[in-house]
């Protein structure tokens, strides 16, 4: 099976698991405020898009010379960090989403998705198979 499909499937499973586990605390914390739920979903979606973009950047860079690989990956990280910053600023200042639920969901998604990404990249590197 294509490793990219495996990655997308694992990201989806991890996302569904986090949403199921986080549903009760989120609904309890939201206390009827729909903006809290929207902020949590927005932060989680941004972290999912970030890890998918990062994964495909790494896949693109593999097989390239080390200097080009490092340049591609680091440039991608900088671009993605500024994109996340811009989105957070828009979400908070323009849309008025609650900061706490936005940031908590962004960090939670980031940590969960990075664990999945690192596991898959280490596994594929251990198999010496191309990603």
C-alpha positions as CSV (number, residue, x, y, z in Angstrom):
1,X,0.0,0.0,0.0
2,X,1.2,3.5,-0.7
3,X,2.8,5.0,2.4
4,X,1.0,8.4,1.7
5,X,-2.4,6.6,1.9
6,X,-1.3,5.0,5.2
7,X,-0.3,8.3,6.5
8,X,-3.6,10.0,5.6
9,X,-5.5,7.1,7.1
10,X,-3.6,7.2,10.3
11,X,-4.1,11.0,10.6
12,X,-7.8,10.5,10.1
13,X,-7.9,7.7,12.7
14,X,-6.0,9.8,15.2
15,X,-8.2,12.8,14.5
16,X,-11.3,10.8,15.0
17,X,-10.0,9.4,18.3
18,X,-9.0,12.8,19.6
19,X,-12.4,14.2,18.7
20,X,-14.2,11.3,20.4
21,X,-12.1,11.5,23.5
22,X,-12.2,15.3,23.6
23,X,-16.0,15.6,23.0
24,X,-17.1,15.4,26.6
25,X,-14.5,17.9,28.0
26,X,-15.2,20.2,25.0
27,X,-19.0,20.2,25.5
28,X,-18.6,20.6,29.2
29,X,-16.2,23.5,28.8
30,X,-18.2,25.1,26.0
31,X,-21.2,25.4,28.3
32,X,-23.5,26.2,25.4
33,X,-21.2,28.5,23.6
34,X,-20.9,27.4,20.0
35,X,-17.9,29.6,19.4
36,X,-15.8,27.5,21.7
37,X,-16.6,24.4,19.6
38,X,-15.9,26.3,16.4
39,X,-12.6,27.5,17.8
40,X,-11.6,23.9,18.8
41,X,-12.5,22.6,15.4
42,X,-10.6,25.4,13.7
43,X,-7.5,24.8,15.7
44,X,-7.7,21.1,15.2
45,X,-8.2,21.5,11.4
46,X,-5.2,23.9,11.2
47,X,-3.0,21.4,13.0
48,X,-4.1,18.6,10.7
49,X,-3.4,20.7,7.6
50,X,0.0,21.6,9.0
51,X,1.1,18.0,9.6
52,X,-0.1,16.9,6.2
53,X,1.8,19.7,4.5
54,X,4.8,18.9,6.6
55,X,4.7,15.2,5.7
56,X,4.4,15.8,2.0
57,X,7.2,18.3,2.2
58,X,9.4,15.7,3.8
59,X,8.4,13.1,1.2
60,X,9.2,15.6,-1.5
61,X,12.6,16.3,0.0
62,X,13.6,12.7,0.5
63,X,16.0,11.5,-2.2
64,X,17.3,15.0,-2.8
65,X,20.8,16.1,-1.8
66,X,21.1,16.8,2.0
67,X,21.4,20.6,1.6
68,X,18.3,20.8,-0.6
69,X,16.4,18.6,1.7
70,X,17.2,20.8,4.7
71,X,16.4,23.9,2.8
72,X,13.0,22.6,1.6
73,X,12.1,21.3,5.1
74,X,13.2,24.4,7.0
75,X,11.6,26.8,4.5
76,X,8.4,24.8,4.7
77,X,8.5,25.0,8.5
78,X,8.9,28.8,8.4
79,X,6.1,29.2,5.8
80,X,3.7,26.9,7.8
81,X,4.5,28.7,11.1
82,X,3.7,32.1,9.6
83,X,0.6,30.7,8.0
84,X,-0.6,29.3,11.4
85,X,0.2,32.7,13.0
86,X,-1.8,34.5,10.4
87,X,-4.8,32.1,10.8
88,X,-4.7,32.4,14.5
89,X,-4.7,36.1,14.3
90,X,-7.6,36.1,11.8
91,X,-9.6,33.6,14.0
92,X,-9.1,35.6,17.2
93,X,-9.2,39.2,15.9
94,X,-11.6,39.0,13.0
95,X,-13.8,36.1,13.8
96,X,-13.7,36.6,17.6
97,X,-13.1,32.9,18.4
98,X,-12.1,32.2,22.0
99,X,-8.3,32.0,22.4
100,X,-8.1,29.2,25.0
101,X,-10.1,26.5,23.1
102,X,-8.4,27.5,19.8
103,X,-4.8,27.2,21.2
104,X,-5.5,24.1,23.2
105,X,-7.0,22.3,20.2
106,X,-4.2,23.5,18.0
107,X,-1.5,22.2,20.3
108,X,-3.3,19.0,21.1
109,X,-3.8,18.3,17.4
110,X,-0.2,19.3,16.7
111,X,1.2,16.9,19.3
112,X,-1.0,13.9,18.3
113,X,-0.4,14.4,14.6
114,X,3.3,14.8,15.0
115,X,3.5,11.5,17.0
116,X,1.7,9.8,14.1
117,X,4.0,11.4,11.5
118,X,7.2,10.6,13.4
119,X,6.1,7.0,14.0
120,X,5.4,6.5,10.3
121,X,8.6,8.2,9.1
122,X,10.8,6.2,11.6
123,X,9.0,2.9,10.5
124,X,9.6,3.7,6.8
125,X,13.2,4.6,7.5
126,X,13.7,1.4,9.4
127,X,12.4,-0.6,6.5
128,X,14.7,1.3,4.1
129,X,11.7,1.6,1.8
130,X,11.1,4.8,-0.1
131,X,8.3,6.9,1.4
